[in-house]
Amino acid sequence: MSVKARPAVYEAVRQRWNRWSSHPAAGQALRLALCAGAGLALAGSRAGEILLPLPLALAAALGLGLNSFAAYAGGCLGYALFWGMDAGLHPMAAGLLMEACLCIFGGEISGENRWFGPAMAALFTVLVGLLFLLERRFAPAAVWSLLVMALSAGGGTAVFTQALAGARLPRLALMAALVNGLSAVAPWGLPLGAAAGFALSAAALDGASSLTVSALGGVALELGGYAGCGAVLPLAALLAAAASRPLGRRGLWLGGVTAAVLLTGAGPVVLTAALVGFAAAWLLPARRLFGDAAAGPDSQSAAAQLLEGLGKCLALGRPSQSDPEAAAVFDRAADQVCRLCSRFDLCWQKNLGETCAALDRATPAMMARGKALPADLPAAFTEGCCHLEGFLTAINRCLDDLAFRRQARSRLRESRLALGRQYILLSQALRRRRDDHEPVRFVPELACRGRSRGDAPLSGDETASFRLGRHYYVLLCDGMGAGRAARAEAGAAIEILRQLLLTGARPGEAMEFLNDLYLLRDDGAFSTVDLVEADLVSGEATLYKWGAAPSYLKRKGQMEKIGTASPPPGLGVGEEHRPEEAKLSLARGEMLVLVSDGAGGEVAERFIRQYGGLSPKELASGIISCSQAPGEDDRTAAVLTLRRGLTL
């Protein structure tokens, strides 16, 4: 459907809609259906494995009336469909108490008492949750889940109340909550929540809320279980903002989504949802949904603040609670082995103190080793235990489960840190401004030569270069493996780095962003990176390396080796996981040589040292010709030098 055809279609549909909905009975039925549908969709909302009672929040925000009860009824139906009656019993019971509270104190929920509804929603969630906590013996995970549910119930009520009053940002948050809830629905294998999130992001491209909608939608999908979408949507919207025309924005958005999905490994299902959402976006009334006009500097600043806030929120995180104590491990082992033993009452009731003291003495060695041995336990305990071997086996099984949980929590914390860093980087990139028209003193001359492994048709190495203002960038990426898969990996890495640099990110930040994306993918695939930023005004350059083969600086018969063997990006975060950075000068005709793994080695290094010419093309061709082991790996050499002169 063309852009010009949309207003006529919307006008015709709007007129028919207004005629039908103007009837009192039809209008009330429509509102009840919308409230019930919203409650049904919100019932699927979750944060990881924690169910969020957002239908309760919507019912509280709607206040006393049939609309509130319709939202509650829709939520109950959704809980039964998405979670099952047992899992949905908690929010159902809390919602019933909320409806009773509305009947009694409905008149009190007004503008003068705006915190009454949120407080009651959170209170009823906690009161009902205490009953379930008793059943689970106040396990730390259960306490944390209850706190999250209570905060979402109270906070959701406050946000939804403002959204129903017409506030723009809360209305966008309500849309994001619906996207998160729809993540539980996948008709014919199509994730409806992901399609809705991509549709809203694409529909908002022409307005000032584009980055806000995309960031909120990405967080909603990330919480709904679609890993990687928290980076895909904001990045695509950020790239689309660089275009001045609507069709250009949509093209950049679609290309950015495709590249980001492939890079993050989100999978073909998410890519299909993105294409479906992109098509559906043409049917959405963007101005009525988002209520804004074209994006400008103010909206860009607001989007930067939002992304920074999201990044800081993820960085704050939840303080890591200690894993279950050894006593919990012993309790589980005792439930499995000792419960049916004839000595159970003697060991765990009459002599409980002696039993606990014996197990406490065994705890330090057991926890340090990660395994329990008979020698850890006192002789009196081992001699009196009727099922020692089974008891130790049960303890070790519980210790293995504990180790797996620790590893999973550590991985989750690392992923959240990576995602928070991505938001911060995008926020910083939005705030930067570049002067693209500054006159320069140097002209870059770049020569790239390559040969695939065994003369295969495709090489796993990829190079790119471009100018941005006073800086000239050269990229060389070596994808893991060889052939088409390695080339796709290297090409995706180059494309994401190029787009980040074009949007204002610094080279080191862009490479750390790539590292975080690899961490979120968690599939073991990666690409090494060589990135050169040459200043065409001063002739100075900075070389960034991550996992790449050593580079060389050739100057007047001398050669300097730059870089050491290091792990590739995607293995972790922190100070020990950063790119190498080397400052150098190309102002006096020096030649900077970048090579992939297959083009390096002693023979190539000797050729570079002995080469006495000034031609980058000749030097690059010679490196490829003399490279060692010509059939074992792809070979690429890129030689950069700066010539004095002026460019337009």
VONULO-931010 format. One record per residue (C-alpha): x, y, z. Coordinates in steps of 0.001 Angstrom, whole numbers, plus 500000, padded with zeros to 6 digits. Layout:
<sites>
XYZ/...
</sites>
This chain:
<sites>
500000500000500000/501429503367499020/501914506186501480/499551508418499480/496776505830499598/496804505519503366/494925508737504320/491947507930502070/491687504416503440/491926505621507021/489336508307506433/486841505827504984/487405503350507803/487216506117510418/483882507409509107/482303503944509143/483758503278512577/482356506524513972/478878505819512587/478804502353514120/480385503275517459/478159506335517938/475317504045519035/475396503891522881/475032500132523135/477555499461520377/480029501904521903/479788500302525340/480152496816523858/483215497980521959/484818499431525086/484142496255527045/485640494171524254/488739496371524115/489210496215527892/488750492438527920/491155492058524990/493745494260526699/493437492228529903/493779489015527901/496924490295526153/498481491653529356/498023488285531060/500958486987529026/503314489644530414/506427488343532094/509945489286533118/511968486194532409/510117483455534284/508205485837536573/504541486429535803/503600490128535882/500075490959537177/499463493733534643/495748492891534078/495297493705537773/497052497037537184/494804497812534210/491666496955536185/492796499227539037/493603502044536590/490167501808534953/488452502294538313/484992501211539347/482774499986536486/482163497316533876/485323498213532002/487440497272535004/485630493978535461/486007493217531737/489762493771531994/489902491491535048/487830488797533309/490032488982530224/493084488670532443/491694485563534163/491056483970530775/494587484865529699/496140483370532817/494246480137532235/495359480001528594/498970481133528907/500059480006532375/497532477466533650/495191477769536590/497818476879539185/500335479518538076/497638482142537499/495885481635540837/497977484322542584/497128487270540251/493533486034539899/493003486133543663/494730489513543993/492591490850541143/489423489651542842/490413491519546012/491118494588543883/487649494424542311/486104494144545776/488167497137546900/486932499112543890/483335498325544804/483886499562548359/486273502466547832/485708503245544160/484877506870544892/488178507355546691/490251506628543562/490370510073542037/492812512765541071/493249513751544717/494063510149545681/496233509067542761/498355506695544875/495384504832546349/494984502494543370/498698501656542984/499064501104546738/496059498769546872/497220496811543813/500667496271545337/499203495490548794/496799492808547530/499553491249545440/501764490992548537/498979489706550816/498017486905548447/501677486193547709/502434485626551382/500249482532551282/502320481127548441/505544482110550202/504533480026553196/504154477028550928/507620477622549426/509213478296552836/510196481858551906/512784480744549373/514907483712548139/513759483222544545/510107483246545624/510606486416547697/512257488149544754/509412487077542421/506842488488544827/508701491812545043/508807492071541247/505099491250540994/504176493812543651/506252496539542007/504790495771538585/501246495811539992/501691499162541747/503863500771539100/501680499439536295/498582500944537910/500264504355538160/501524504239534564/498256502925533104/496280505600534948/498360508295533274/498150506502529942/494339506438530084/494440510164530903/496319510812527629/499948511199528765/502192510319525823/505096508446527455/502826506311529709/500742505523526622/503872504244524903/504692502218528015/501194500672527860/501854499683524238/505151498113525288/503342496163528032/500888494847525430/503817493818523227/505345491960526171/502031490235526887/501528489198523270/504916487480523393/503081484512524893/500990484124521712/502456482408518641/499734481397516136/501116479105513407/504578479551514889/504586483353514359/505509485245517566/502708487803517728/504457489942520340/507615490254518252/505559491144515152/503663493800517139/506882495274518535/508470495546515096/505232496974513653/505118499747516257/508801500534515716/508345500775511938/505137502815512255/506862505381514487/509775506050512102/508365509359510838/507722510792514295/509645512138517231/508889509032519319/510729506630517028/513647505813519332/511441505867522421/508970503399520912/511780501153519671/513642501180522998/510513500380525026/509467497709522533/512939496175522615/512941495991526417/509444494481526362/510509491764523924/513753491140525822/511772490566529030/509350488399527037/512105485986526090/513203487247522663/516923487647523294/518633490278521198/515523492358520397/516513494844523078/519431495836520838/517885495173517405/514976497625517621/516795500711519008/519717500187516645/517413499953513612/515533503111514651/518804504933515266/520038504063511781/516726505061510193/517000508521511775/519947509248509476/517643509355506406/515640512463505547/512910510816503455/510253508351504677/511146505638502180/514833506048503014/514092505680506735/512118502518506095/514860501095503922/517526501793506539/515270500419509272/514641497184507381/518313496784506514/519370497537510074/516873495038511511/518018492328509118/521702492913509861/521144493130513625/518999489975513701/521672488066511813/524418489463514022/522671488781517329/521565485330516215/517932486070517050/516907483489514462/514660483188511400/511485483300513506/512296486811514749/513302487886511240/509959486611509930/508165488537512677/510136491654511709/509040491357508065/505410490779509077/505568493754511446/507135495923508741/504235495100506394/501634495658509118/503144499034510040/501718500551506858/498215499954508226/498786501595511608/497677505221512202/501016506463513511/499945509975514476/496922508766516418/498984506093518152/502024508175519057/500683511722518817/503855513353517528/505339514953514442/508649514600512654/511701513942514768/514113516776515504/517025517628517799/514790517844520884/513361514377520301/516847513040519653/517991514436523002/514966512926524732/515676509567523088/519286509777524247/518126510424527813/515726507480527621/518415505119526337/520811506331529041/518139505765531682/517458502255530413/521169501486530446/521597502744534001/518514500800535086/519974497585533716/523375498411535217/521877498858538678/520459495370538563/519543493371541576/522257492665544132/523209489052543692/521759487056546518/523775484234547951/523004480794546627/521115478435548878/523193477676551941/524662474268552540/521836473674555009/519374473855552118/521462471305550214/521437468977553221/517679469468553673/516999468430550087/519274465410550381/517568464430553626/514125464713552030/515227462405549222/517135459794551249/516507460074554993/512742460601555048/511957456884554855/514873455755557032/514100454117560373/516611456449562079/515047459647560693/513469460718563998/516676459978565861/518976461897563470/516767464810562459/514661465370565567/516096463944568762/519788464452567798/519222467385565423/521912469497567076/524593466826566694/523566466129563103/523691469820562141/527059470264563879/528506467331561964/527237468656558639/528457472169559429/531996470855559905/531786469199556481/530515472328554753/533757474316554007/535590471490552245/532448470335550444/531553473782549110/535145474562548091/535496471268546215/531954471234544809/531603467614545833/531006465781549085/533259462914550136/532917460504553089/536083462013554580/534296465365554947/531925463923557542/532872462986561115/533421459309561848/530509459230564306/528139460409561586/529357457987558912/529235455031561297/525670455790562370/524267456587558910/522362453695557343/522387455142553801/525678457024553633/526355456348549950/522862457419548899/523035460501551136/526340461589549555/524978460936546066/521952463129546790/524195465889548202/526396465832545090/523352465970542844/522140469047544734/525614470588544486/525597470056540719/522215471781540484/523580474620542583/526582475004540266/524326475113537211/522145477791538809/525215479849539681/526463479592536104/523073480566534677/522780483566537010/526301484658536145/525501484428532449/522286486384532922/524098489143534845/526701489326532097/524014489602529394/522196492355531273/525463494250531714/526154493923527984/522680495160527063/522955498090529477/526298499063527928/524686499027524489/522000501467525594/524607503778527120/526686503686523933/523691504498521724/522777507344524060/526284508808523822/526287508439520037/523039510390519781/524497513304521735/527554513680519539/527785515989516545/530317515720513730/531591518308511291/531543516562507910/532884519513505931/536220520264507569/539077520737505015/541818518098505240/545584518015504482/545977514336503591/544449512026500989/544138508333501960/545495505674499610/544343502156500398/545189498882498663/543445495602499549/544420492216498165/543050488816499137/542791485146498258/540406482558499642/541430479252501180/542257476709498506/541108479207495845/537486478769497007/534956481167495440/534334483017498725/536742484335501345/535927484579505033/537819487897505266/536072491208504622/537389494773504298/535710498176504141/536718501828504182/534887505154504345/535404508777505284/533466510573507999/534355514226508450/538075514592509079/538503510884509776/539105507990507411/538233504487508612/539575501117507468/538076497838508672/539413494299508293/537408491450509819/538212487735509715/535122485599510285/535433482320512156/535904479424509770/535909479795506006/533569480090503071/530103481583503007/529423481371506769/532715483080507672/532158485779505056/528662486454506387/530077486708509917/532802489147508880/530399491165506709/527888491498509518/530622492663511908/531845495277509440/528340496519508725/527425496954512372/530724498729513121/530323501009510099/526778501944511045/527756502639514649/530627504880513537/528299506736511169/525853507408514008/528561508974516193/530060506114518207/533795506137518858/535814503179517486/536520501621520885/532872501935521884/531726500400518600/534006497403519115/532775496946522678/529231497089521321/530136494269518913/531601492308521823/528357492719523766/526317491546520769/528449488424520514/527885487794524214/524121488101523778/524234485672520870/526059483043522943/526646480756519943/530448480766519854/530637482537516478/532731485655516160/534905487777513895/538277489328514647/538535493078514105/541178495490512835/539933499092512827/541986502124511792/540894505706512446/543145508082510476/542948511841511018/543181513486507587/544052516849509153/546941515887511452/548025512622509833/547784510816513172/546037507452513359/544755505025515954/544730501285515388/542211499167517316/542732495412517354/540650492630518884/541698489041518302/543375489919514984/546787488976513617/549647491438514288/549854494530512084/552939496308510771/554040499935510367/556536500371507513/558677503528507534/561910504274505592/563356500779505612/562196500050509156/559293497903510308/557398497963513599/555183495076514670/551930496135516337/549653493939518440/549898490575520144/547863487397520039/544677487912522047/541247486279522402/538524487460519982/535524489554521058/532534487819522583/534166486038525526/533329488397528386/532964491941529679/535143494086531914/538541495706531812/540258492500530704/537949492239527673/538745495332525619/540359495996522243/544053496804521944/544724500438521038/547872501807519398/548625505439518525/550785506023515452/551572508591512768/551108508355508994/552045511977508306/555472511192506723/554437508565504207/554411505578506551/552462502526505381/550215500686507834/549779496998506961/546783494987508185/546720491230507570/544369488373508409/545655485200510063/546316483411506775/548419486264505385/550707486601508387/553726484603509416/557507484889509279/557746484889505477/555261487759505122/556980489629507950/560359489239506231/558921490506502940/557459493608504623/560797494337506327/562761493987503071/560317495868500832/561815499180499720/559100500627497487/556362503160498147/553380501475496459/550634500116498757/549290497986495882/552669496366495269/553203495721498977/549734494171499472/550140491941496394/553564490785497551/552274489862501013/549514487676499517/551939486015497110/554498485064499753/552111484088502570/552815480789504265/550492477757504050/548556479077501031/545836476430501209/545054476478504929/543296479804505503/541880482852503757/544481485556503126/543874489299503074/546247492249503253/545278495924503440/547900498685503177/547042502291504080/549151505395503551/548382509120503560/549485511433500751/549689515172501177/547034517025499229/543543518535499417/540169516860498909/536776518397498300/
</sites>
